[in-house]
Amino acid sequence: MNNIVNTRKPPARVRNHRFFSLDELNHTLSQELCKLNTKTTKRYPESRYVCFSKTDEQFLNPLPAKAYEICQWFYNLKVTEFYMITLEHASYSVPYQFIGQRVNVKLTDNKVLVYLHRELIAEHQHITTGSSILHEHMPRNHQLQDEMQPDKLLAWAQNIGTQTAHMVQKIIQNKSDYANNLKKLNQLKRYLLEHKVPNMQIEQGFDYA
């Protein structure tokens, strides 16, 4: 191995030289190492660099596009009847079709990746407490309930415009027939989304109302 790779001679050659910066030292060592790796002798007519090019270089792979990410694995976690898994002090949803299954979870600083039989079935931002529930993981009846949450309806209205937000908030604050009001608002929202009604037209309608 010493005939192929040598890391001792360059320092020995410059050990009595005084350097005034780390960059200067690195530059000198790089030059000495280049000389060493391209040197030939009667015993070794091919340099270390040539030997490397012939034997090792062809087997090298490119560096990964992403830096290595430190992670932890958690195995055999059961998906509850509410399509959730618990990891440390937080809960995460998975598609409801996997209720009762055992999954493996990869935890990084930023992500929670849920695998079933080595296939990725769910991905969340890593949280330290609380729950992360994705709408698309819910069964249809739960999706409808989720869509009728007042904060969801108000967020949708605010995205449309001030007139829509004002009217939706007024309806939400009216506690008489509260559940039916939320249901009708959600039906209206779904109709407008399905028919791709422009925001300006929705605003004009609520302004007129």
N, C-alpha and C positions, 0 to 999 in steps of 0.2 A: 504493500500500500504506500510506503514511503517513496517509492519510485514514481508513483502516479500523482500523489498529492503531497505537497510540501508546504508547511506553514511555519517552519522554524528558520529557514535561511534568510528570508527578507528581514525579519527583525534583527537577526545577528549582524547583517551587513550594515545596518544603520544604527546600531545600538549606541555608538559614540557620537552620533550626530545630534545637534541641539535643534529642536523644533519650537516654533513660537506660536503655533496654532494647531488645532486638531485637523483642520483642513489640509494644512501643509504636511502633517504626518500621514494622513490618509492618501494624499496624492503621491507621496514618495513610496509608500508601501505598495500602492497599485502599480507603479512603474516597476518596482523590483519583482513583484509577483508576475507581471507580464514577461519580464526577461526570463525568469525561472521557468515558466510554463512553456516558453517557446525555445528553450535551450535544447540542443542535441549534443550527444557524445558518441564516441566510437562504440561504446557498449549499448547505447540506446540511440540509434540513428533517427528515431521518430520522437518528436517532442511530446510532452504531456498533453499539449493542446491538440496535436494531431491524433493521439491515442483516444482522447475524449471524443473528438469529432467522429472517429470511426466506430467507437463502441457504444458510448452512453448517449450521445446527443440525439440519436434517432429515436430513442425511447422516452424522451422527455415530453411531457404534456404542458400545455399553457397553464398559467396560473388561473385560479378560479376568478370569474367575473366579480363575485362578491367576496368580501373578507369573511373569514371563518367566524361564525357566530356562536358564542357560548350558549349552551342550552341545557335544560334538564328534561328528562323523560319520566312520565308517570304512566304506569301500565294497569290495564284491567279495571278501568273506571267504568262503573255502570251508569247507563243513561236512565234517568228516573222516568216515572210516568208523566212528568211534566216536561219531558224532552230536555232535561238539564243535566249537566255534570258539575260536581263541586271540586274545585282545585284551590288548595290552600284556603284563603278566606273569601273567595269569590265563586260565583256560579256563571256558567256559560251554556247557551243553548246549542243544540244540534238539530238537524232536521227530524221532525217528529216521527218519521218512518223508522228511525233507529231506536225507538223506545225499547228498553230491556236489553239492548246490546252492550257488549263490553268493548271499550275503546282505549286506545293509547293516545297520550297527549304530549306534544312537544312544547315546552315553555321557554321562551326567550325573554329578553328585557322588554320587548315591544309587542310580541305576538303570542297567541295561543293557537296552536294548530292541532286539530283533532283528526285522528286516523282510525279507520276501520279496515282491517285486513290490508294495511299499508296504503290505503287510498284516502286521500284528504277529503273529509266530509264537512268540515266547518273551520272557519278562521275568525278570530276575534282580536281586537286590541287587548293587550294585557292590562287588567285592572287589579288593584290590591284588595278592594272590598266591593260589595254590592253584586249586581247581576248585569250581564250583557246578553240581551235577548234580541235576536234578529227576526224581523217580521217574516222573512221568507222561510224560517224554520217552523212556523206555526201551522197547525191544521187550519182549514178554511174558517171554521166557526170562531177560532181564537183570533184569526186575522181580522174578522169583522168586528169583534169586540175591541181589538187594539186600535182599529181605525176610528172608532167612536170615542176614544179617549179625548177629553176636552183639550188637553195640551196639543195633541196631534191635529185636531181640527183647527185650532187657533193658529198653529204654525203654518198650516196650509194656507189659511186665509191671509196671514201677514205676508206670505210670499206672493199673493195675488196683488194686494194693494191696500191702501188705508181704508177705503170705503167698505171693502169686503171684510177686513179685520174688525172694523167697528161694528158691523151688523152681526157677524158671527159671535163676537164677544157679548153683545147685547142679548142674543138668543141663549147663549150658554149661561149667562147670569140670571136668566129667567127660570126660577126653580119650579114653576108650575109645569107639570107634564114634562119633567126634565129628561127622562130616558127617551121619550118619544121625540123630543126636540133634537137630541143627539143623533138618533137614528135617521131623522129626516135630513139633518145637515150632512151626514155621511152619504146618504143616498144622492143628495145634490152634488156633493163633491165628486162622487164616482161618475155621475152622469156628465159633469163638466169635463172631467179628465178623459173619459171614454170618447166623448165627441170632440175633444181637443178645441174647446171654446177658448178664444184668445183672452188673455188677462184683461185687456182694455175693455172688451165687451162685457166681461163679468163685473168689472168695476162700474161701468155705466149702468148695468142692471141694478146693482145694490144702491147706487147713488139715486137712481130713480125711485127705488122702493122706500 
